[in-house]
């Protein structure tokens, strides 16, 4: 089995707004993501203490710590610790996995879509005796 790699595109600097761990999703304000499925800017390349500068990968691929087992080619979002988990409806997609991981705390290569602010739409289907209606938010 090969080790995961990364091929970062653009890298920005941010000032840490609270402690930031390496390879976690971060927000535009420099804080590590802390709400499951929230919109993120990119992935931290280094750890940083409050007030310290750190690099953030915003496109290309980046290694992200997984919060659970994830298959390759899966859309992911952040968990409450800034780790990658499988995306669910109504939450922001941070990227798509290029590799798979078998458990949490392993690094997974993610093709970043964080800056796009894409979200998985809620889709509901209602069926009555004569009509089916599908609504996408």
TAUR-V172638 format. One record per pair of residues at least 6 apart in sequence whose ideal C-beta (glycine too) atoms are under 6 Angstrom apart, sorted by the first residue. I is the first residue (numbers start at 1). J is the second residue. D is the distance in whole Angstrom. If there is no record, write none. Layout:
i = [I,I]
j = [J,J]
d = [D,D]
//
This chain:
i = [4,4,4,4,6,6,6,6,7,7,8,8,8,9,9,10,10,11,11,12,12,13,14,14,15,15,16,16,16,16,16,17,17,17,18,18,20,20,20,20,21,22,22,22,23,23,23,24,24,24,25,25,25,25,25,25,26,26,26,26,27,27,28,32,33,33,33,34,36,36,37,37,37,39,39,40,40,40,41,42,42,42,42,43,43,43,44,44,45,46,48,58,59,61,61,61,62,62,63,63,64,64,64,65,66,66,66,66,66,67,67,67,67,68,68,69,69,70,70,70,70,71,72,72,72,74,74,75,75,75,76,76,76,76,76,77,77,77,77,77,78,79,84,84,87,87,89,89,90,92,93,93,94,95,95,95,95,96,97,97,98,98,99,99,101,121,121,122,123,124,125,126]
j = [63,99,107,109,61,62,63,109,60,61,57,60,62,59,60,58,59,55,57,56,58,53,30,56,30,53,30,48,50,52,54,29,30,31,31,50,32,44,48,54,47,44,46,47,63,64,65,32,44,82,33,40,43,78,82,94,32,41,44,56,40,41,41,82,40,78,82,80,79,80,77,91,92,92,117,78,94,114,114,56,57,58,114,57,62,64,54,56,55,54,54,115,112,98,109,111,110,112,107,109,84,108,110,83,84,101,104,106,108,79,83,85,104,85,104,102,103,86,97,101,108,100,97,99,100,86,97,87,93,96,84,87,94,95,97,87,91,92,93,94,94,85,108,110,93,120,120,122,122,119,113,118,114,110,111,112,113,111,108,110,109,111,108,109,108,136,137,137,136,135,134,133]
d = [6,5,5,5,5,5,5,6,5,5,4,5,6,4,3,5,5,5,5,5,6,5,4,5,5,6,5,4,5,5,6,5,4,4,5,6,5,5,5,6,5,6,6,5,5,5,5,5,5,3,4,4,6,4,5,6,5,6,5,6,6,6,4,4,5,4,4,6,5,5,5,3,6,4,5,6,5,5,6,4,5,4,5,5,4,5,6,6,4,5,4,5,5,6,5,5,6,6,4,6,4,6,5,5,5,5,6,5,5,4,3,4,5,5,5,5,6,6,5,6,6,5,5,6,4,6,5,4,5,5,4,6,6,6,6,4,5,6,6,5,6,5,6,6,5,5,5,5,5,5,6,5,5,4,5,5,5,5,5,6,4,6,6,5,5,5,5,4,5,5,5,5]
//
